[in-house]
Structures are given as C-alpha cells and as structure tokens.
Amino acid sequence: MRLSRSFLPTLKETPSDAQIASHRLMLRAGLVRQTASGIYTWLPAGLKVLRNIANIVREEQDRVGAQEVLMATIQSAELWKRSGRYDAYGPEMLRIKDRHERELLYGPTNEEVITDVVGQELKSYKELPQILYQIQWKFRDEIRPRFGVMRGREFYMKDGYGFDIDYKSAVDTYRKMMLSYLRTFQRLGVRAVPMVADTGPIGGDLSHEFLILAPTGESGVFYDGALDTLDWLADPVDVDKSEDLEKFFKNVSSYYAATDEKHDEKAWESVPAERRREGRGIEVAHIFYFGTKYTKSMDITVAGPDGTPVHPEMGSYGIGVSRLVGAIIEASHDDAGIIWPDNVAPFKAAILNLKVGDETCDTLCEALYNKAPEQFLYDDRSDRAGAKFADADLMGHPWQIIVGPRGAKEGKVELKRRATGERFELTVDEALAKVLSA
C-alpha cells in the first residue's frame, strides 16, 4: 500500500476523551473512528489487525477439531424464553420488535441459538463430541462504555460451544480449548496467563480467564514466573488422546496463577520467591464448563448408548477479538506509539523514502515495494524525514526500511526494528530476507 493513496488518517494531537493508551493510539494511528458511544468504525489498517488476530484464532480452533459456523446477530426472543434467560439477562440486552411485533434481540451471546441448532440436528451419542465456533459481532448495552474497544458496546468475538455425551468427554473438550488458547496467544506475541475463575452456582474448577499482562489491567494478578518461558508450541499434544490432554492440563495447573479476587496466600508462599510475579491483567478470553444448564432448560436430548435420552454436556469458549487489539497495544507500546507483534501488524514494514524525487531513492524504493506490496506500507509522501519517522513509530510497523540518497547509491538501506530500536545497515536483499522471515 502506498501511503500517499491510503485512507490512513493519523492524528498529531491526542483526543481529549481518550483515557488509556490503547484508545489514544488507535485513534491517533488511524485504526478506528467512533460512530456512537461505544461503537466504532474500523478503518483499513485497524481492520487488517482485526483480521490477522481472527485468522490466528481460527487456525488454532480448526487445529483442535473445532468447526466454524456463522450465526445471525439478530435472535428470536422465544429461544431465550425457553432457556429462562430473557427476563434475567438485564438491560445490557438490546431488545427490539420487528414490523409484525415479534420480539427479537441483538445477540450478546449465542448459547441459546447454538443449543437449538444442535438439538434439531443431532440425535445420537455417536454424533458427539462436537465443537462449533463463530467469529461474529456482538452487542451489549454497557451502562458506561469507555476505554475505546476495550469496553465498547459492539464488539467482535470468537464464541465456541462444546457438546459432549458425558463429563469425561466434556473435560477433554475443555482441555483442548485451553491448549488452543495458549497456542493462540503465543502466536499473537503476547503473554496471556490462564487464571482459575469463579464457576458460580455450577461449582467445580472448570473455568479459566486469560489475562494479558499490562499496567492498565483491571485485575491484580499473581503468578509463577516459570509461565513466562513455557513454550506451548514445543511439545506435541495428540488432542484425540485423553491422556495427552490430561498431562498437558496438569502441567499448566502446576504453576500458580490467580487474580486478586481468588488469591490464595498459602499457595502463593509455596512458589519460590525468585519466581513470584505480580502485576495487572486485562481479561481477553474465558473458557467455562456449565454441564447441562442449557440442554436441560431447552429440553435437548440425544439417544445414549442404551437408547435412553441424555442431555449433552456443554461448555462455552470465548475470545474477545476486538478487545485483543486494545489489549495488545496496552501491553506493547511506548511514548512514540504502538509496537505491533509481527503476526498481528497490519504491515510487516514501512518503506521510508527520505528523498522523494531522487531517482536513485525512488527506483530502490519501488523495487523494494514491488517485492511484497501487500505486506509493505510505502511512505512515498513528500513530507520531511522527521514526520515519516514519527508516523512509522506511531503506527507501530515491526520494521522500518529507511532509504536515503547516500545509502541508495551503494545499494544499501537502514533497517530499524521497532520493538528494540536496533538499526542495521544492509543490502536490499539482506533487508528483505530479515523482514520477510520474521
């Protein structure tokens, strides 16, 4: 993409109503614009980030055998009345009526819809387990939306649902999702620590929140520093073997991690002092087993092994995709702007032409750009060099390929790594190889 032709409206001044870093930087870097309270239009660069995150989520869900569906955003109120949640959900649900006075709602979540669909189609235990997910827009009418996309009213979310014949199988599904999430966050380039969460009246310990560590997080967190170095992609796990999933889950659970609400001082004291870590965390995902809560209330059964009707066991598995954009920025930025992880960035690199109109610079920049135009943002504007450096830092490209007249004559460029500030003088081929292999 050529910056001179891009719809990438950056701002020099910080909007007065933006209270946290991610909100300020998303507006300044031209990722989003507000259209109503808690509702945003995603501009081209922001949409690229949103899609990059969604694609990684999708790939890791597919990897453990989940299947993607796409449910409607508008739901029938009758489904929610069947489950008993329509009146109980509260004012966060946007209730509407169509021209025929039929009661509808803009979906805040999708347990009722997916339970109804599965109940219509699956008849036997032989058709289980099933894991179905979607990446779709949701709406919750927050009483006080704030912090940009971190607590908006309309948001983009991966919501998944497991259906199993018994508790043992549901536990396997839960552990598959735990593995999938840890792999997802590792590929996104962020640390997201799994914390045991409250299961409410259902009880048990099959509920985990995933929190990205960031100073502006809403929750205090305590965790074993050994979690910082664990490579969730290193050891193969056969997701079709219960024993592999159990071993993986025990490994994760052996490291202490908790929020301030569930902090166990005695367990914390058992963690070696040099490995104790404290900080703040932003919740970006939640996995939760809730058994037959919806299949019973909506009277959904399948034939069990002996022919007796059985209510399938369920769990729900959510990741806040749009919330992740803000959370990643909160965890990865400096005074100059965003620092995107490589797999998330809208562009791998910005090509900065420091002397537009100079034949040697122009020719070299064009040759670089044409190697991967979909991955490079070419700053071909006639602006001064300082403005180009400032915008490149603000937008957070992982690499900057800096082309000036002196180096261009020698066939060399300066390559800057945004995250560390390191600079390298390289040939064009060396710079391309370093950027494209990252």
Order of alpha helices (4+ residues) and beta strands (2+ residues): alpha-beta-beta-alpha-beta-beta-alpha-beta-beta-alpha-beta-beta-alpha-beta-beta-beta-alpha-beta-alpha-beta-alpha-beta-beta-beta-alpha-beta-beta-beta-alpha-beta-alpha-beta-alpha-beta-beta-alpha
